[in-house]
Amino acid sequence: TENAKIGFCLRNLRKRSSLNQSQASERLGHNKQWLCEIEKGRSRPFFEDVKSLVRLYDSSLSELVRMIDNYKKRIGVTLSHEKMTKKKQVSFSEILYYEKQ
């Protein structure tokens, strides 16, 4: 699923930054379970949370997009272009849209 792709890539960025789930989630004012659910693809993060996570991991939305795109190519899945939800939860296409602005 799209949630799993985003979560997998965020997990890789976190590990690269040498933070564990507790450290990363606490720095953003959340508990470890929050980040665990996102990384396992069980929960779709809000866009503001994704921006905060990539900043915390010394990364960028561009890099996250590249990682998701590489993940997509590996498994041969085409992502659909979704519109923003009222809750501002993030999808791959939304990350692409915001990065281009």
Secondary structure, DSSP 4 states (H G I P E B T S, - for coil): -HHHHHHHHHHHHHHHTT--HHHHHHHTT--HHHHHHHHTTSSPPBHHHHHHHHHHTT--HHHHHHHHHHHHHHHT-PPP-PPPPTT-B--HHHHHHHHH-
